[in-house]
Amino acid sequence: MDALAAVARPRVSGGSFLLGIVFVVAGGCSTVPSSSPGETSPKLAPRPLATSFTATGRVAARVTGNSTRGFSGGFTWAHGADADTIELLTPLGQIAARMRVTPGGAEVETPDGRKTVADDPERFFSEVVGVGLPLAALANWMQAVPLSGTPFRAEADAVGRPAILWQNGWQIQYTEYADTTVSARPTRMQLSQGDVEARMIIAEWSSP
């Protein structure tokens, strides 16, 4: 059974989005059909960007063709204006690592209580889990919002939400949103760059 099939479908209640994040290895990415001749492609609509949120769920990623490089488990992501706190969990729910990431670097705590300071959080993450992910960009991309001040290319879906986003050498494909509104949060997304593949399902998400 696909590991993602066990994740409950997202629920939205009031201003809080119940989503649950899963980074799971992408076996393959579906494609977005091109517009037929004469059709006008939808344009991206403005999207809100939360400056703070908490997301929890499961995560997995891999380097294709190398079964020894990757990670699968849970995580909690708390995003704030000045820092992101990321907890990686084993499949049994035990803490594998905790990172507090700031523009100046990261403080990392391992399960045995040891603490390390890393100048390059993404490189450290790659060394710990065996695969690199774009930590600095994910707080935006999880909300289907491109990084500001950085060139990007995107294809919009029928209501103006990103269907595919290309930025910083990554392709991010949004395959499902929480509902049909233009401001809905993504609930399924796939990321790829070179031989790195990841799939994300957002199942629990809350904002102040």
Stockholm file with secondary structure:
# STOCKHOLM 1.0

chainA/1-208         MDALAAVARPRVSGGSFLLGIVFVVAGGCSTVPSSSPGETSPKLAPRPLATSFTATGRVAARVTGNSTRGFSGGFTWAHGADADTIELLTPLGQIAARMRVTPGGAEVETPDGRKTVADDPERFFSEVVGVGLPLAALANWMQAVPLSGTPFRAEADAVGRPAILWQNGWQIQYTEYADTTVSARPTRMQLSQGDVEARMIIAEWSSP
#=GR chainA/1-208 SS CCGGGGSCCCEEETTEEECCEEEECCSCCCCCCCCCTTCCCCCCCCCCCCSSEEEEEEEEEEETTEEEEEEEEEEEEEECSSCEEEEEECTTSCEEEEEEEETTEEEEECTTSCEEEESCHHHHHHHHHSSCCCHHHHHHHTTTCCCTTSCEEEEECTTSCEEEEEETTEEEEEEEESSSSTTCCEEEEEEEETTEEEEEECCEEECC
#=GC SS_cons         CCGGGGSCCCEEETTEEECCEEEECCSCCCCCCCCCTTCCCCCCCCCCCCSSEEEEEEEEEEETTEEEEEEEEEEEEEECSSCEEEEEECTTSCEEEEEEEETTEEEEECTTSCEEEESCHHHHHHHHHSSCCCHHHHHHHTTTCCCTTSCEEEEECTTSCEEEEEETTEEEEEEEESSSSTTCCEEEEEEEETTEEEEEECCEEECC
//
